[in-house]
Amino acid sequence: MTYDLGNEEMSIRTTEVRRLSPEDWALFRDVRLEALAESPDAFSSTLEREQAYDEEHWRDWMRPERGLKAVARAGETAVGLVGGWLPEDRGGAVELYSMWVSPAARERGVGALLVEEVVAWAAAEGHPVVELWVVDGNDQAERLYARSGFTMTGETQPHPNDPGLRERLMIRPLDS
Ligand SMILES: CC(C)(COP(=O)(O)OP(=O)(O)OC[C@H]1O[C@@H](n2cnc3c(N)ncnc32)[C@H](O)[C@@H]1OP(=O)(O)O)[C@@H](O)C(=O)NCCC(=O)NCCS
């Protein structure tokens, strides 16, 4: 199956968020690689590393036990991606990761839709909190998360790809 990742005019009115299932592994791969290529500093992985993953690796990543993946689509065009997973050492908190909106679709609320998809999934699964790491200086992402109800915790860690940069932890507690 092929997916159009082009950047033709698109409207928020036609944008929908769709949760991915294991058979969508190639779509997840394509959008994830597009995100890593377009925004190399925003993620804790690299295009070079993930281009080397084989089909088995992508399929393994799509197993339901490894959490949620969702794409935003404007018609047939994938315009955004997000994931949510459960790190073992975070006391049941869901971590939102792989947040990306294609440049042509930004500033229309697509990012906010993707955040809400992870929050809805985490709440339905009974998790107490959603957290995420944002690279210091990624003001656009930080504003999106703040508007979506996340606050800074003060916890930081070095960026895995660049020890000169720090990532900051933001959290959004969920109603029980
Ligand atoms: C960060 C990112 C996901 C934001 O996505 P987005 O879809 O543009 O986010 P939103 O549309 O929800 O909000 C962005 C801006 O558009 C504005 N906006 C939202 N809906 C709007 C609408 N309907 N009309 C006009 N403006 C709108 C928001 O107010 C916001 O403005 P601000 O940044 O000045 O506060 C996107 O820029 C991106 O993919 N960046 C590269 C990767 C990245 O940094 N990922 C995050 C890793 S932690």
The ligand as a MOL file (V3000), in Angstrom:
LIG
                    3D

  0  0  0     0  0            999 V3000
M  V30 BEGIN CTAB
M  V30 COUNTS 48 50 0 0 0
M  V30 BEGIN ATOM
M  V30 1 C 5.1700 20.7870 17.8050 0
M  V30 2 C 4.1620 20.3990 16.7040 0
M  V30 3 C 3.7780 18.9390 16.8930 0
M  V30 4 C 2.9320 21.3100 16.8420 0
M  V30 5 O 1.9340 20.8430 15.9210 0
M  V30 6 P 0.7300 21.7900 15.4200 0
M  V30 7 O -0.2290 20.9290 14.7180 0
M  V30 8 O 1.2710 22.9720 14.7140 0
M  V30 9 O 0.0930 22.2420 16.8080 0
M  V30 10 P -1.2410 23.0830 16.9580 0
M  V30 11 O -1.8260 23.4370 15.6290 0
M  V30 12 O -2.1290 22.3410 17.8760 0
M  V30 13 O -0.7140 24.4310 17.6110 0
M  V30 14 C 0.3130 25.2110 17.0020 0
M  V30 15 C -0.0610 26.6770 16.8820 0
M  V30 16 O -1.1520 26.8290 16.0020 0
M  V30 17 C -2.1700 27.5940 16.6230 0
M  V30 18 N -3.4550 27.0540 16.1700 0
M  V30 19 C -4.0590 25.9340 16.5940 0
M  V30 20 N -5.2070 25.7680 15.9300 0
M  V30 21 C -5.3070 26.8090 15.0590 0
M  V30 22 C -6.2610 27.1760 14.1000 0
M  V30 23 N -7.3340 26.4330 13.8860 0
M  V30 24 N -6.0230 28.2930 13.3850 0
M  V30 25 C -4.9280 29.0390 13.5990 0
M  V30 26 N -3.9740 28.7280 14.5010 0
M  V30 27 C -4.1760 27.6260 15.2190 0
M  V30 28 C -1.9830 27.3650 18.0830 0
M  V30 29 O -2.5350 28.4080 18.8600 0
M  V30 30 C -0.4890 27.3300 18.1630 0
M  V30 31 O 0.0580 28.6390 18.1770 0
M  V30 32 P 1.3390 28.9860 19.0740 0
M  V30 33 O 2.4220 27.9750 18.7650 0
M  V30 34 O 1.6930 30.3600 18.6550 0
M  V30 35 O 0.8950 28.8790 20.4850 0
M  V30 36 C 4.7730 20.6270 15.3010 0
M  V30 37 O 5.2590 21.9300 15.2110 0
M  V30 38 C 5.8950 19.6580 14.9570 0
M  V30 39 O 5.6540 18.5620 14.4740 0
M  V30 40 N 7.1780 20.0690 15.1970 0
M  V30 41 C 8.3300 19.2500 14.8390 0
M  V30 42 C 8.4300 17.9720 15.6800 0
M  V30 43 C 8.3950 18.2630 17.1620 0
M  V30 44 O 8.9590 19.2260 17.6360 0
M  V30 45 N 7.7120 17.3680 17.9210 0
M  V30 46 C 7.5760 17.4910 19.3500 0
M  V30 47 C 8.5790 16.6490 20.0390 0
M  V30 48 S 8.4480 16.8270 21.8260 0
M  V30 END ATOM
M  V30 BEGIN BOND
M  V30 1 1 1 2
M  V30 2 1 2 3
M  V30 3 1 2 4
M  V30 4 1 2 36
M  V30 5 1 4 5
M  V30 6 1 5 6
M  V30 7 2 6 7
M  V30 8 1 6 8
M  V30 9 1 6 9
M  V30 10 1 9 10
M  V30 11 2 10 11
M  V30 12 1 10 12
M  V30 13 1 10 13
M  V30 14 1 13 14
M  V30 15 1 14 15
M  V30 16 1 15 16
M  V30 17 1 15 30
M  V30 18 1 16 17
M  V30 19 1 17 18
M  V30 20 1 17 28
M  V30 21 1 18 19
M  V30 22 1 18 27
M  V30 23 2 19 20
M  V30 24 1 20 21
M  V30 25 1 21 22
M  V30 26 2 21 27
M  V30 27 1 22 23
M  V30 28 2 22 24
M  V30 29 1 24 25
M  V30 30 2 25 26
M  V30 31 1 26 27
M  V30 32 1 28 29
M  V30 33 1 28 30
M  V30 34 1 30 31
M  V30 35 1 31 32
M  V30 36 2 32 33
M  V30 37 1 32 34
M  V30 38 1 32 35
M  V30 39 1 36 37
M  V30 40 1 36 38
M  V30 41 2 38 39
M  V30 42 1 38 40
M  V30 43 1 40 41
M  V30 44 1 41 42
M  V30 45 1 42 43
M  V30 46 2 43 44
M  V30 47 1 43 45
M  V30 48 1 45 46
M  V30 49 1 46 47
M  V30 50 1 47 48
M  V30 END BOND
M  V30 END CTAB
M  END
